[in-house]
Amino acid sequence: MSGLTAFGLFAVTLMVIFYSLEHRNSWFILGFAMSCIFGSIYGFLQGAWPFSVLELVWSAVAAKRWWSTRRGSKLPGTPAGSS
């Protein structure tokens, strides 16, 4: 396995882990956003620029969601009174 492939595997693994934990704490949303940036870097290095652009969009969406939750909005689908 090349270093680039290992980096891509690492990035996608982080994305799955952070995405699955988003409902627990808003910091996992930020982790997801950052792992999307890693995925984008991987895509650009591999030459798959459409994948990279989509990962950047996902990162921006997740960062906006994180910012919204940090400012007091609750996560969608979470019960009232939980964060």
N, C-alpha and C positions, 0 to 999 in steps of 0.2 A: 504494500500500500504506500503510495507516495505521500509526501508531506501535505500536498494540496488536498488530496482526497481525505486525509485524516482531519485537516482543518475543516473541510466541508461537513464531515460526519460530526465533528464536535459542535459546529454551529447549529446544525439541524437538530441534534440531540438536545442542546440547550433550548432551542425554540420550543420543542415538544414539552420539555419539562416545565419551563416557565409558563407556557400557555395552559397547561393542565393545572397549574397552581394559582392562576390569576384570581380566582374567587376567594382565596385565603387572605391575600394582602395586596395592596396596590403596588408594592415594590416589585412583585413578580411581573406586573405589567411593564414596568420599566426594564426589568431583566429581559422580557420578551422583545421589547423594542431594541435593546442593545444586541441581542442575539440575531435579530433580523439584519442589523447592520453587518454583523459578522457573515451572515449568509450572503448579503449583497457583495461584500468584499470577495468572498469565495467565487461567486458567479462572475464578477469582473475578471478575476485572475484566471478563471477557467475559460473565459471567452463567451459566456452565456449572458450577454448584456440584457436581454429581455427579462430573464430571471432576476438579475441584479436590480433592475429598475422596479420591478414589482416588490422585491424585498425592501427597497427604500420606501416605497409607498406604505407597506405594512408597518414599517418602523415609525413613520410619521403618524399613522393612525393610532398605533399603540402609545406613542409618546403623548398624543393629544388626550387619549383616554386616561393615561396616568396623571397628566396635569389636571384633568377634570376631577378625578377622584381625590387628588391631593387638596383641591380647593373646596372639598366638602360634599361633592356629589357622590352618591353611592354607586357601586358597580351594578350593572343591569343583572337582574335575576337573584340578587341577594336579599334576604329578608330584612325588613325594617329593623333598625337598631343594631345591625351588624356592619362591620367595615371590611 
